[in-house]
Amino acid sequence: MTALLVALGAAVGAPLRYLTDRYVQGRHLSGFPWGTFTVNVAGSMLLGFLLGMPVAPWLAALLGTGFCGALTTYSTFSFEILGLAREGQRFVAVAYALSSVLAGLGAASVGFLIAAA
C-alpha cells in the first residue's frame, strides 16, 4: 500500500515539476536554471513543513516521499551545474550550486518552523 501512495504522489509531483520548470524558465532570459531552483526550494519548504507536523505515515509517504520526491530533482540540478561549467560559466555554476543548497536548507527550516508554530 505504501508503494502505491508513493507512486500516486509522484504521479502528481513529476508533471508539476516539469510544468513549473518550463513556465518559470520561459520567463527568464538568463542561463541560470530558475525553474529547477524554484521547484527544489518549494519542495524543500513543503518537506520541511511536513516534517514539522505530526503526519500519519501514509500521508508522509504520499506527500513527502512521493510528491516532494518527484517535485524536486537532484539529478537535473547536478546536470545543470555540469552544463554551466562546461559552457565556461563557472561562476554561475558555483553560484547556482551554493544558492540552491542554502535556499533549500533555509526553505526547509522555514517550513518546519511554520508547521511547529
Beta strands, then each sheet from edge to edge (+ up, - down):
end
